[in-house]
Amino acid sequence: MAEASGRDLAAAWAAVERLARSPRADGSAPASIRPLFAADPDRFARFSWSADGLLLDLSKTALDAEALAALLALARAADLAGRRDAMARGEAINATERRAVLHLALRAPPEAGFRAGAEDAAAEVAEVLARMREFCAGVHGGAIRGATGERFTDVVNIGIGGSDLGPAMVTRALWTPGCPLRAHYLGNVDAHAWEALRPKLDPARTLVLVASKTFTTQETMTNAALVRGWLREALGQGGEEGAGRHLAALSTNLKATAEFGIAPERVFPFRDWVGGRFSLWSAIGLSIALALGWEAFTRLLAGARAMDEHFLAMPLERNLPVLLALAEVWHVNGLGYPARAVLPYDQRLARLPAHLQQVEMESLGKRVTLDGAPVGRATGPVVFGEPGTDAQHSFMQLIHQGTTPVPCDIILVARPDHGHADSHRKLLANGLAQAEALMRGKDAAAVEAEMQAAGTDPAGIARLLPHRVFPGDRPSAAILLPHLDPFTLGQLVALYEHKVFSLGALWGINAFDQWGVELGKQLAGPILRALEAGAPKQGTHDGSTEGLLRAICRAWSAA
């Protein structure tokens, strides 16, 4: 059976790759988009789908009915639906670490009954959420105060990677001046980050969350020690004990948190079946709940849960995360596009590209399959992005006229939360125009006619025409939210999470480990010791690293 399944999967991949190499029935190239609109006036209706108000439009990609059918056959041959169901059952689909993958349980009601093997994941989640809610109520109501008796006005989350990027993205997107607390995020071990943040804080009114599952993460613990020292010094006599009233931890290491001075009732755990990049829904989201309020946090969970239910129940051909993943397979494996740009046309989503970089690139940057064999084809693309319209005056030149097409995700929000209708119309017009320009392009005849109408002489036309041609047929997906609030943001983030799962299943890789972060951490130890000693030991490192170490030490000596 496994052999037959393997043959079916190989045949499905071959069918997709064959379509990507062959002209369509009408003679158009498989990467072309304009002929698809010319041939089908209803293309938008056929290649757009919605779920609970979120609209996904793939009509400006190069997918046609034949390619989509082949990709859906690939999804079935890869048993995407079966793998999805195994995840929901709490099976250890993270095979290399022998762990379940249950971020779905974090936003599900207790009666959903999620289990991680023998563990009652649903009960654990409910218990932690109840404790988080009680803590937030104490802070917001004034029952939990700092050492001087003042109420907290600011919360600082110290974490890195998934303990930083997701919560920071959410609070930036949803925070308004009427929210309960101001939130700040300290991730980089570079102390310049702390020095820039410190003047904005009143130690008597600052609550600090230390987010590290093991409570051993080097960057996090270095920053936590800096901030704890600042609290102790600022609080004066009794500062050590008083600092503890300003600290809480998001961790499972009760021994280490106690040694750091954090009371056990202020430690909020999350289990190893929650990957860091999928953890904003867990105790790691405590900064979100403190900054935005408990109701906003629960609405965020509800939005993600709505997308979970769609992903788990909807047939593959109408399943938004699956369709988004299939478009990516077509771009990456069919057409050879190595990157994707995320362009949120809403300034509040400025940190979404950074969050998705981790969610996607840490998950999909894999070169071997689940059984350790080389994948044999491209996997995760490079993901980057900026908010529109800033991106239009930055890297969009390359996307319009560069040599390698870069698919774009253009994220639009129909209704703003401000009263400046003219600004919002212009913002949306620019986002829609970028997608249309990428697809339509402008050929030499159109450029020539435009220049003639402007009175340009023939020599000028001949000189400039090649520079002003846009090749077009550059793909983009559009995601339209009716408005931006906790529910719709939860939907959006979960959409991408499930897209990542789907791509992992299609490529046969483990999307839930991250061994690639380990080697650099291992090598940093001996390099740190060399810096502490003031010179590298000859032959310990490669010549380049030793040369750089010596140059740094010389710069220190000269200071």
C-alpha positions, -999 to +999 in steps of 0.1 A: +000+000+000+028+024+009+046+016-024+014+023-043+009+055-024+044+066-032+038+058-069+006+078-068+024+108-052+052+107-077+027+105-106+008+135-091+040+155-089+049+146-125+015+157-137+019+191-120+054+196-133+044+185-168+016+211-169+040+238-158+064+230-187+037+227-214+018+254-233-019+255-225-045+243-250-049+279-263-011+281-268-005+305-239+024+299-216+017+283-182+030+314-164+007+338-183-023+353-166-038+378-190-051+352-214-070+336-186-090+367-180-096+371-218-109+335-220-131+336-189-151+367-180-161+350-148-126+342-137-129+362-105-159+342-094-143+309-102-110+317-084-121+335-053-135+320-021-146+333+013-148+321+049-166+341+076-162+374+057-125+369+047-121+368+009-093+351-009-088+360-046-064+338-066-077+350-100-045+370-106-023+340-102-014+317-132-037+290-119-062+277-144-088+250-141-064+223-153-035+233-131-058+235-100-073+201-107-037+186-109-028+204-077-058+191-059-049+156-071-015+161-057-031+171-023-051+139-023-021+118-033-001+134-004-030+126+019-032+162+031-066+157+046-054+126+065-024+144+078-046+173+089-069+149+108-039+133+124-028+167+137-063+173+151-062+139+168-031+149+187-008+124+170+029+131+171+032+145+136+063+164+146+082+132+139+118+143+146+109+156+181+081+130+186+056+157+196+020+165+189+012+198+171-018+213+189-019+250+186-055+244+175-062+233+210-052+268+223-082+284+207-107+256+209-135+254+236-129+227+262-156+205+248-136+201+216-116+175+236-082+180+221-056+155+234-019+151+229-015+114+232-026+106+267-026+142+278-059+161+281-047+192+262-081+209+263-082+208+301-046+221+304-054+250+280-086+258+300-066+259+332-039+282+319-065+305+303-084+308+335-052+318+354-043+343+327-078+358+329-076+361+366-041+377+364-053+402+338-083+411+359-060+417+389-037+440+369-065+459+351-086+462+383-057+474+404-056+444+428-021+435+414+002+464+417+039+472+418+062+474+448+053+511+455+016+505+453+011+521+420-010+506+392+008+492+361+006+513+330+032+494+308+040+458+302+074+447+288+075+413+271+111+399+270+113+371+245+127+362+211+114+346+180+079+332+186+079+347+221+082+381+205+072+384+169+036+372+171+025+391+202+043+422+190+025+420+157-009+416+173-005+444+198+008+468+171-021+459+149-049+463+175-037+487+203-054+520+206-050+548+232-080+535+251-065+501+258-056+491+294-017+490+291+010+500+268+030+471+255+067+470+246+088+441+233+124+434+240+139+406+218+174+414+205+202+407+229+217+440+216+215+463+247+209+493+224+173+480+223+170+481+261+187+515+262+162+529+237+132+514+256+143+523+292+136+561+290+100+554+280+093+534+312+085+543+348+098+513+369+072+517+395+045+512+369+061+486+347+052+449+346+078+426+330+070+393+314+099+369+308+089+345+280+111+314+276+097+279+278+130+265+292+140+298+310+175+293+295+172+312+262+204+332+261+191+364+246+160+364+268+177+357+300+204+383+293+178+410+287+158+398+317+188+402+340+193+437+327+157+447+333+156+430+367+187+450+377+171+482+366+140+474+387+160+466+418+181+497+415+151+519+408+130+505+437+158+512+462+156+495+496+140+461+494+145+462+456+152+425+452+119+415+469+100+444+453+113+436+418+095+402+421+062+421+423+070+435+388+079+401+372+059+372+357+071+344+335+058+324+306+077+292+311+076+256+322+107+257+343+094+265+378+128+259+394+146+284+372+118+310+375+118+307+413+156+312+414+151+343+393+127+357+419+093+350+403+066+335+424+050+303+411+015+318+409+030+343+384+044+315+361+022+307+331+032+275+313+028+263+277+035+227+266+060+213+241+031+206+217+030+244+211+057+255+188+071+290+194+060+304+161+025+292+167+023+302+204+008+337+204-025+320+213-010+304+245+005+319+277+029+337+253-001+359+244-004+372+280+011+406+268-017+408+242-044+402+269-028+427+293-024+454+266-056+450+247-079+435+274-092+400+279-122+404+256-100+413+227-078+383+234-107+359+234-120+375+201-086+369+186-088+332+197-124+331+182-112+343+149-085+317+147-110+291+158-133+300+130-105+295+105-096+262+122-131+249+118-131+260+081-097+242+076-108+210+094-142+207+077-141+222+043-134+201+012-100+207-003-114+225-034-130+251-012-105+252+016-088+286+018-055+276+035-052+246+011-059+267-020-033+293-009-008+265-004-016+250-038-010+284-054+024+285-037+033+250-050+024+262-085+046+292-081+076+276-064+077+241-080+058+247-112+071+281-123+103+283-102+096+315-083+119+315-052+104+343-031+071+359-021+063+394-009+036+401+018+021+436+013-004+446+039-022+477+028-029+487+064-002+503+085-015+485+116-002+453+100+033+466+096+048+437+116+028+410+099+055+403+073+081+397+100+058+373+119+050+354+087+087+352+079+092+331+110+060+311+106+068+302+071+106+302+067+113+284+100+086+259+092+093+253+055+131+259+052+138+222+051+159+201+027+149+165+037+116+147+039+101+132+070+121+100+065+154+119+061+157+116+023+165+147+001+133+165-009+144+166-045+125+199-052+123+234-039+106+240-006+099+272+013+104+305-006+120+336+009+093+357+025+096+395+029+074+425+029+065+460+039+032+478+043+018+495+012+023+522+000+058+523+014+067+491-005+058+508-038+086+533-032+110+506-021+113+471-037+083+470-060+105+482-089+122+448-089+088+430-087+074+449-117+105+449-139+131+425-124+142+393-141+126+369-117+088+372-109+080+375-072+044+365-063+027+389-039+001+386-012-018+419-012-038+422+020-066+448+020-089+460+048-122+474+034-133+496+063-108+517+084-110+527+120-105+563+113-126+590+096-102+599+068-121+585+039-100+601+012-068+587+026-083+552+028-097+553-008-062+562-020-047+534+000-071+508-014-067+523-049-029+518-047-032+482-035-056+473-062-036+491-088-004+472-079-022+439-084-036+450-117-003+465-129+016+433-120-009+412-140-015+435-170+019+450-175+024+475-203+037+463-237+059+481-262+029+492-283+011+508-254+043+526-242+050+539-277+014+552-281+016+569-247+049+585-256+037+597-290+006+612-273+029+630-249+049+645-279+081+625-274+102+625-306+110+592-323+146+592-311+134+597-275+109+569-280+135+545-293+158+554-264+133+551-235+108+525-248+126+494-235+130+509-200+093+517-198+079+483-208+063+462-180+063+425-188+031+418-168+019+383-159+033+388-124+011+369-100-006+381-068-031+368-043-055+393-027-068+388+008-097+412+018-108+417+053-140+436+059-123+454+088-094+448+111-103+437+146-092+408+169-115+383+152-104+391+116-067+392+126-071+358+143-086+345+110-058+359+090-030+345+111-046+311+113-051+311+075-013+314+071-006+288+098-028+262+081-013+271+047+021+263+062+008+229+075-006+222+040+027+229+023+046+207+048+022+179+039+026+185+002+064+186+003+066+157+028+086+177+053+084+184+090+070+219+093+072+219+131+109+215+140+137+240+136+171+223+138+186+251+117+187+275+146+209+251+167+243+252+150+248+289+154+238+287+190+264+260+196+292+279+179+283+311+197+295+296+230+332+291+221+332+324+202+318+342+233+346+326+254+372+339+229+358+374+232+358+372+270+395+361+269+403+390+246+417+369+218+409+337+198+429+306+204+449+298+173+433+270+152+400+270+171+380+285+144+382+291+106+406+318+094+379+343+087+363+340+121+397+342+139+406+373+118+373+390+127+377+381+164+412+396+164+399+428+146+372+432+173+396+427+201+420+453+186+391+477+183+383+472+220+420+478+229+421+510+209+390+525+225 
